[in-house]
Every structure is written in structure tokens, then in C-alpha cells.
Amino acid sequence: MRQLLLALFILLAGSASGQPTIGIGIGGGDCQGVIRQITQDWFSVRQIMSSDSGLKRPPTSQFRCISPAYMNGAMQRHVGTTQLRCYTLEQTGVCCDADMQFCATL
């Protein structure tokens, strides 16, 4: 009974915040193709991915995969000719593949 109440409390506490969160590393899968596309299209997407407009192309090791499920409620941003779908989520830039299977952020 105590475990049931504890589980219920955790569930309610987690949903009470109402704020979307970024689940870095949670269900992100293998987003290496998205990371490769972001680095290739860096000059088109850097204003979304970083607030530092002068940021040079970052190494792939600085990117993190995140689940596309976290894009619900995110604001999509137009990025020119790239095949990526990019979003702003909690002041963080995120880009996903065209099929919304994989996403990555800095």
C-alpha cells in the first residue's frame, strides 16, 4: 500500500509542474544522421541552435539526442533549404529529421 501511495505521489508531482521538459538522452535513439545534417547545414541552423550567432560549427560530440516526443508544444522555426525540422523548446534549439524519427540539440 505504501509503495502504491508513493508511486501515485511521484506521478502527481511530475504532472503538476505543467512545464514541458527536454528529456536529453531519453528515447532519442541514434540521431547521428541528424547531427551530421545539422553540422552540414550549420550556417542555416546556427541561429536556432545557439544564441551566439558567431558560434563556429561545433564538433559532433557536443550534440545530444533527444526524443521527438518532446517536440509537442515546441515552436517550429523555418530554416531555409535544409531538410531538417527545427524547433525552439525552452529557449533551446532542436532539429529533427524530416520524418520526426530522431532529434538532436546542443
VMD Tcl script that builds the backbone (N, CA, C; Angstrom):
set m [mol new atoms 318]
animate dup $m
set s [atomselect $m all]
$s set {name element resname resid chain x y z} {
  {N N MET 1 A 0.828 -1.194 0.000}
  {CA C MET 1 A 0.000 0.000 0.000}
  {C C MET 1 A 0.873 1.259 0.000}
  {N N ARG 2 A 1.922 1.238 0.804}
  {CA C ARG 2 A 2.809 2.397 0.889}
  {C C ARG 2 A 3.500 2.647 -0.451}
  {N N GLN 3 A 3.887 1.561 -1.143}
  {CA C GLN 3 A 4.520 1.713 -2.452}
  {C C GLN 3 A 3.550 2.301 -3.468}
  {N N LEU 4 A 2.297 1.905 -3.385}
  {CA C LEU 4 A 1.275 2.436 -4.285}
  {C C LEU 4 A 1.078 3.930 -4.059}
  {N N LEU 5 A 1.015 4.338 -2.797}
  {CA C LEU 5 A 0.866 5.760 -2.489}
  {C C LEU 5 A 2.080 6.560 -2.932}
  {N N LEU 6 A 3.276 6.001 -2.739}
  {CA C LEU 6 A 4.491 6.684 -3.166}
  {C C LEU 6 A 4.507 6.842 -4.688}
  {N N ALA 7 A 4.140 5.791 -5.416}
  {CA C ALA 7 A 4.096 5.866 -6.877}
  {C C ALA 7 A 3.077 6.898 -7.344}
  {N N LEU 8 A 1.924 6.947 -6.689}
  {CA C LEU 8 A 0.899 7.924 -7.031}
  {C C LEU 8 A 1.386 9.346 -6.770}
  {N N PHE 9 A 2.066 9.543 -5.661}
  {CA C PHE 9 A 2.604 10.864 -5.325}
  {C C PHE 9 A 3.630 11.321 -6.364}
  {N N ILE 10 A 4.511 10.431 -6.768}
  {CA C ILE 10 A 5.529 10.772 -7.771}
  {C C ILE 10 A 4.867 11.118 -9.102}
  {N N LEU 11 A 3.864 10.347 -9.471}
  {CA C LEU 11 A 3.149 10.613 -10.718}
  {C C LEU 11 A 2.471 11.973 -10.688}
  {N N LEU 12 A 1.801 12.283 -9.608}
  {CA C LEU 12 A 1.114 13.567 -9.487}
  {C C LEU 12 A 2.088 14.730 -9.410}
  {N N ALA 13 A 3.174 14.552 -8.704}
  {CA C ALA 13 A 4.168 15.621 -8.589}
  {C C ALA 13 A 4.797 15.922 -9.941}
  {N N GLY 14 A 5.032 14.898 -10.737}
  {CA C GLY 14 A 5.637 15.101 -12.051}
  {C C GLY 14 A 4.712 15.805 -13.016}
  {N N SER 15 A 3.417 15.568 -12.930}
  {CA C SER 15 A 2.483 16.190 -13.868}
  {C C SER 15 A 1.989 17.543 -13.378}
  {N N ALA 16 A 2.244 17.877 -12.137}
  {CA C ALA 16 A 1.737 19.125 -11.581}
  {C C ALA 16 A 2.490 20.342 -12.087}
  {N N SER 17 A 3.712 20.167 -12.532}
  {CA C SER 17 A 4.501 21.327 -12.942}
  {C C SER 17 A 3.925 21.975 -14.188}
  {N N GLY 18 A 3.389 21.185 -15.126}
  {CA C GLY 18 A 2.779 21.724 -16.330}
  {C C GLY 18 A 3.774 22.288 -17.327}
  {N N GLN 19 A 5.057 22.245 -17.027}
  {CA C GLN 19 A 6.076 22.776 -17.901}
  {C C GLN 19 A 6.616 21.672 -18.794}
  {N N PRO 20 A 6.750 21.917 -20.097}
  {CA C PRO 20 A 7.384 20.912 -20.928}
  {C C PRO 20 A 8.850 20.806 -20.552}
  {N N THR 21 A 9.401 19.638 -20.653}
  {CA C THR 21 A 10.805 19.465 -20.313}
  {C C THR 21 A 11.513 18.792 -21.460}
  {N N ILE 22 A 12.791 19.011 -21.521}
  {CA C ILE 22 A 13.609 18.356 -22.530}
  {C C ILE 22 A 14.177 17.107 -21.891}
  {N N GLY 23 A 13.942 15.980 -22.501}
  {CA C GLY 23 A 14.443 14.716 -21.979}
  {C C GLY 23 A 15.699 14.312 -22.703}
  {N N ILE 24 A 16.781 14.965 -22.419}
  {CA C ILE 24 A 18.024 14.697 -23.127}
  {C C ILE 24 A 18.450 13.271 -22.865}
  {N N GLY 25 A 18.699 12.548 -23.922}
  {CA C GLY 25 A 19.141 11.175 -23.809}
  {C C GLY 25 A 18.026 10.189 -23.564}
  {N N ILE 26 A 16.796 10.638 -23.449}
  {CA C ILE 26 A 15.690 9.738 -23.168}
  {C C ILE 26 A 14.982 9.405 -24.469}
  {N N GLY 27 A 15.101 8.196 -24.913}
  {CA C GLY 27 A 14.393 7.751 -26.110}
  {C C GLY 27 A 14.842 8.448 -27.375}
  {N N GLY 28 A 16.009 9.038 -27.360}
  {CA C GLY 28 A 16.478 9.771 -28.517}
  {C C GLY 28 A 16.946 8.890 -29.652}
  {N N GLY 29 A 17.296 7.651 -29.329}
  {CA C GLY 29 A 17.749 6.737 -30.358}
  {C C GLY 29 A 19.103 7.155 -30.909}
  {N N ASP 30 A 19.396 6.712 -32.100}
  {CA C ASP 30 A 20.659 7.025 -32.751}
  {C C ASP 30 A 20.428 8.176 -33.716}
  {N N CYS 31 A 20.760 9.359 -33.293}
  {CA C CYS 31 A 20.482 10.552 -34.094}
  {C C CYS 31 A 21.705 11.038 -34.867}
  {N N GLN 32 A 22.663 10.169 -35.120}
  {CA C GLN 32 A 23.887 10.589 -35.793}
  {C C GLN 32 A 23.616 11.189 -37.170}
  {N N GLY 33 A 22.617 10.691 -37.875}
  {CA C GLY 33 A 22.277 11.269 -39.178}
  {C C GLY 33 A 21.792 12.699 -39.051}
  {N N VAL 34 A 21.010 12.974 -38.013}
  {CA C VAL 34 A 20.528 14.344 -37.771}
  {C C VAL 34 A 21.698 15.245 -37.388}
  {N N ILE 35 A 22.583 14.749 -36.542}
  {CA C ILE 35 A 23.748 15.538 -36.135}
  {C C ILE 35 A 24.613 15.860 -37.351}
  {N N ARG 36 A 24.816 14.879 -38.210}
  {CA C ARG 36 A 25.589 15.108 -39.436}
  {C C ARG 36 A 24.937 16.184 -40.305}
  {N N GLN 37 A 23.595 16.116 -40.439}
  {CA C GLN 37 A 22.873 17.099 -41.245}
  {C C GLN 37 A 22.955 18.488 -40.612}
  {N N ILE 38 A 22.865 18.574 -39.285}
  {CA C ILE 38 A 22.973 19.866 -38.600}
  {C C ILE 38 A 24.340 20.477 -38.863}
  {N N THR 39 A 25.400 19.681 -38.737}
  {CA C THR 39 A 26.736 20.238 -38.954}
  {C C THR 39 A 26.951 20.634 -40.409}
  {N N GLN 40 A 26.359 19.884 -41.351}
  {CA C GLN 40 A 26.473 20.259 -42.767}
  {C C GLN 40 A 25.725 21.555 -43.056}
  {N N ASP 41 A 24.572 21.738 -42.420}
  {CA C ASP 41 A 23.736 22.914 -42.642}
  {C C ASP 41 A 23.929 23.967 -41.545}
  {N N TRP 42 A 25.077 23.957 -40.888}
  {CA C TRP 42 A 25.286 24.774 -39.700}
  {C C TRP 42 A 24.952 26.247 -39.925}
  {N N PHE 43 A 25.351 26.812 -41.045}
  {CA C PHE 43 A 25.132 28.243 -41.249}
  {C C PHE 43 A 23.654 28.574 -41.430}
  {N N SER 44 A 22.834 27.588 -41.764}
  {CA C SER 44 A 21.390 27.808 -41.847}
  {C C SER 44 A 20.696 27.647 -40.501}
  {N N VAL 45 A 21.224 26.772 -39.653}
  {CA C VAL 45 A 20.538 26.447 -38.397}
  {C C VAL 45 A 21.185 27.045 -37.146}
  {N N ARG 46 A 22.335 27.672 -37.259}
  {CA C ARG 46 A 23.049 28.114 -36.053}
  {C C ARG 46 A 22.278 29.148 -35.244}
  {N N GLN 47 A 21.450 29.982 -35.879}
  {CA C GLN 47 A 20.679 30.969 -35.110}
  {C C GLN 47 A 19.619 30.300 -34.252}
  {N N ILE 48 A 19.168 29.118 -34.654}
  {CA C ILE 48 A 18.201 28.368 -33.858}
  {C C ILE 48 A 18.916 27.558 -32.783}
  {N N MET 49 A 20.032 26.957 -33.149}
  {CA C MET 49 A 20.741 26.065 -32.240}
  {C C MET 49 A 21.512 26.791 -31.146}
  {N N SER 50 A 21.890 28.044 -31.391}
  {CA C SER 50 A 22.713 28.751 -30.417}
  {C C SER 50 A 22.364 30.234 -30.403}
  {N N SER 51 A 22.372 30.816 -29.221}
  {CA C SER 51 A 22.131 32.252 -29.117}
  {C C SER 51 A 23.362 33.046 -29.544}
  {N N ASP 52 A 24.503 32.395 -29.638}
  {CA C ASP 52 A 25.744 33.022 -30.091}
  {C C ASP 52 A 25.821 32.891 -31.604}
  {N N SER 53 A 25.429 33.945 -32.314}
  {CA C SER 53 A 25.363 33.874 -33.783}
  {C C SER 53 A 26.736 33.712 -34.421}
  {N N GLY 54 A 27.799 33.996 -33.687}
  {CA C GLY 54 A 29.144 33.834 -34.227}
  {C C GLY 54 A 29.750 32.477 -33.941}
  {N N LEU 55 A 28.985 31.589 -33.300}
  {CA C LEU 55 A 29.488 30.267 -32.944}
  {C C LEU 55 A 29.885 29.499 -34.191}
  {N N LYS 56 A 31.110 29.010 -34.176}
  {CA C LYS 56 A 31.571 28.192 -35.294}
  {C C LYS 56 A 30.953 26.804 -35.190}
  {N N ARG 57 A 31.048 26.057 -36.251}
  {CA C ARG 57 A 30.463 24.711 -36.304}
  {C C ARG 57 A 31.019 23.868 -35.147}
  {N N PRO 58 A 30.145 23.428 -34.246}
  {CA C PRO 58 A 30.615 22.646 -33.095}
  {C C PRO 58 A 30.941 21.205 -33.499}
  {N N PRO 59 A 31.813 20.558 -32.745}
  {CA C PRO 59 A 32.086 19.143 -33.032}
  {C C PRO 59 A 30.860 18.293 -32.717}
  {N N THR 60 A 30.740 17.167 -33.378}
  {CA C THR 60 A 29.572 16.307 -33.185}
  {C C THR 60 A 29.445 15.815 -31.752}
  {N N SER 61 A 30.537 15.768 -31.012}
  {CA C SER 61 A 30.491 15.293 -29.626}
  {C C SER 61 A 29.705 16.226 -28.710}
  {N N GLN 62 A 29.463 17.468 -29.135}
  {CA C GLN 62 A 28.714 18.418 -28.304}
  {C C GLN 62 A 27.205 18.275 -28.451}
  {N N PHE 63 A 26.743 17.506 -29.423}
  {CA C PHE 63 A 25.313 17.328 -29.638}
  {C C PHE 63 A 24.778 16.184 -28.787}
  {N N ARG 64 A 23.504 16.281 -28.439}
  {CA C ARG 64 A 22.829 15.233 -27.672}
  {C C ARG 64 A 21.542 14.843 -28.379}
  {N N CYS 65 A 21.235 13.559 -28.382}
  {CA C CYS 65 A 19.984 13.067 -28.954}
  {C C CYS 65 A 18.853 13.280 -27.955}
  {N N ILE 66 A 17.706 13.668 -28.448}
  {CA C ILE 66 A 16.520 13.749 -27.598}
  {C C ILE 66 A 15.353 13.131 -28.344}
  {N N SER 67 A 14.357 12.736 -27.610}
  {CA C SER 67 A 13.195 12.092 -28.204}
  {C C SER 67 A 12.326 13.108 -28.950}
  {N N PRO 68 A 11.845 12.756 -30.137}
  {CA C PRO 68 A 10.918 13.639 -30.857}
  {C C PRO 68 A 9.617 13.878 -30.088}
  {N N ALA 69 A 9.307 13.031 -29.134}
  {CA C ALA 69 A 8.086 13.209 -28.338}
  {C C ALA 69 A 8.110 14.528 -27.573}
  {N N TYR 70 A 9.272 15.052 -27.297}
  {CA C TYR 70 A 9.388 16.312 -26.568}
  {C C TYR 70 A 9.111 17.532 -27.446}
  {N N MET 71 A 8.857 17.326 -28.736}
  {CA C MET 71 A 8.590 18.449 -29.625}
  {C C MET 71 A 7.135 18.893 -29.572}
  {N N ASN 72 A 6.269 18.156 -28.862}
  {CA C ASN 72 A 4.884 18.597 -28.694}
  {C C ASN 72 A 4.882 19.937 -27.975}
  {N N GLY 73 A 4.258 20.917 -28.572}
  {CA C GLY 73 A 4.196 22.246 -27.977}
  {C C GLY 73 A 5.386 23.130 -28.302}
  {N N ALA 74 A 6.373 22.596 -29.012}
  {CA C ALA 74 A 7.532 23.404 -29.390}
  {C C ALA 74 A 7.181 24.258 -30.603}
  {N N MET 75 A 7.851 25.395 -30.728}
  {CA C MET 75 A 7.601 26.306 -31.843}
  {C C MET 75 A 8.528 25.961 -33.003}
  {N N GLN 76 A 7.934 25.574 -34.150}
  {CA C GLN 76 A 8.751 25.247 -35.311}
  {C C GLN 76 A 9.311 26.522 -35.913}
  {N N ARG 77 A 10.564 26.451 -36.343}
  {CA C ARG 77 A 11.249 27.588 -36.948}
  {C C ARG 77 A 11.660 27.229 -38.370}
  {N N HIS 78 A 11.448 28.148 -39.297}
  {CA C HIS 78 A 11.829 27.939 -40.692}
  {C C HIS 78 A 13.346 28.108 -40.822}
  {N N VAL 79 A 13.985 27.166 -41.522}
  {CA C VAL 79 A 15.443 27.206 -41.634}
  {C C VAL 79 A 15.943 27.165 -43.074}
  {N N GLY 80 A 15.203 27.683 -43.997}
  {CA C GLY 80 A 15.683 27.775 -45.368}
  {C C GLY 80 A 15.592 26.463 -46.116}
  {N N THR 81 A 16.670 26.085 -46.788}
  {CA C THR 81 A 16.629 24.955 -47.706}
  {C C THR 81 A 16.962 23.621 -47.050}
  {N N THR 82 A 17.294 23.599 -45.785}
  {CA C THR 82 A 17.664 22.353 -45.128}
  {C C THR 82 A 16.477 21.392 -45.046}
  {N N GLN 83 A 16.756 20.108 -44.986}
  {CA C GLN 83 A 15.712 19.089 -44.867}
  {C C GLN 83 A 15.343 18.834 -43.411}
  {N N LEU 84 A 15.940 19.564 -42.515}
  {CA C LEU 84 A 15.660 19.399 -41.091}
  {C C LEU 84 A 14.417 20.169 -40.681}
  {N N ARG 85 A 13.767 19.699 -39.635}
  {CA C ARG 85 A 12.691 20.454 -38.980}
  {C C ARG 85 A 13.276 20.949 -37.667}
  {N N CYS 86 A 13.344 22.250 -37.503}
  {CA C CYS 86 A 13.960 22.801 -36.306}
  {C C CYS 86 A 12.920 23.498 -35.446}
  {N N TYR 87 A 13.154 23.464 -34.145}
  {CA C TYR 87 A 12.196 23.963 -33.168}
  {C C TYR 87 A 12.926 24.732 -32.082}
  {N N THR 88 A 12.173 25.584 -31.407}
  {CA C THR 88 A 12.649 26.221 -30.196}
  {C C THR 88 A 11.835 25.645 -29.052}
  {N N LEU 89 A 12.531 25.100 -28.077}
  {CA C LEU 89 A 11.897 24.476 -26.933}
  {C C LEU 89 A 12.628 24.925 -25.687}
  {N N GLU 90 A 11.926 25.662 -24.822}
  {CA C GLU 90 A 12.526 26.177 -23.588}
  {C C GLU 90 A 13.823 26.921 -23.882}
  {N N GLN 91 A 13.820 27.793 -24.847}
  {CA C GLN 91 A 14.958 28.608 -25.251}
  {C C GLN 91 A 16.143 27.774 -25.737}
  {N N THR 92 A 15.851 26.557 -26.180}
  {CA C THR 92 A 16.882 25.667 -26.703}
  {C C THR 92 A 16.513 25.284 -28.122}
  {N N GLY 93 A 17.494 25.299 -29.004}
  {CA C GLY 93 A 17.262 24.885 -30.373}
  {C C GLY 93 A 17.353 23.379 -30.516}
  {N N VAL 94 A 16.427 22.825 -31.260}
  {CA C VAL 94 A 16.379 21.385 -31.510}
  {C C VAL 94 A 16.077 21.184 -32.990}
  {N N CYS 95 A 16.791 20.279 -33.641}
  {CA C CYS 95 A 16.486 19.940 -35.023}
  {C C CYS 95 A 16.225 18.448 -35.123}
  {N N CYS 96 A 15.250 18.101 -35.968}
  {CA C CYS 96 A 14.838 16.712 -36.178}
  {C C CYS 96 A 14.899 16.397 -37.664}
  {N N ASP 97 A 14.917 15.106 -37.977}
  {CA C ASP 97 A 14.862 14.724 -39.385}
  {C C ASP 97 A 13.455 14.983 -39.925}
  {N N ALA 98 A 13.313 14.922 -41.229}
  {CA C ALA 98 A 12.030 15.252 -41.872}
  {C C ALA 98 A 10.906 14.314 -41.436}
  {N N ASP 99 A 11.240 13.078 -41.044}
  {CA C ASP 99 A 10.240 12.110 -40.621}
  {C C ASP 99 A 9.947 12.161 -39.131}
  {N N MET 100 A 10.610 13.067 -38.422}
  {CA C MET 100 A 10.429 13.203 -36.961}
  {C C MET 100 A 10.722 11.901 -36.229}
  {N N GLN 101 A 11.758 11.204 -36.668}
  {CA C GLN 101 A 12.184 9.969 -36.007}
  {C C GLN 101 A 13.305 10.234 -35.004}
  {N N PHE 102 A 14.183 11.207 -35.316}
  {CA C PHE 102 A 15.347 11.490 -34.489}
  {C C PHE 102 A 15.544 12.982 -34.362}
  {N N CYS 103 A 15.953 13.434 -33.175}
  {CA C CYS 103 A 16.188 14.850 -32.922}
  {C C CYS 103 A 17.505 15.020 -32.157}
  {N N ALA 104 A 18.102 16.206 -32.306}
  {CA C ALA 104 A 19.344 16.495 -31.601}
  {C C ALA 104 A 19.370 17.956 -31.184}
  {N N THR 105 A 20.120 18.224 -30.132}
  {CA C THR 105 A 20.313 19.576 -29.619}
  {C C THR 105 A 21.735 19.726 -29.133}
  {N N LEU 106 A 22.164 20.958 -28.947}
  {CA C LEU 106 A 23.499 21.205 -28.377}
  {C C LEU 106 A 23.430 21.099 -26.873}
}
mol reanalyze $m
mol bondsrecalc $m
mol representation Tube
mol addrep $m
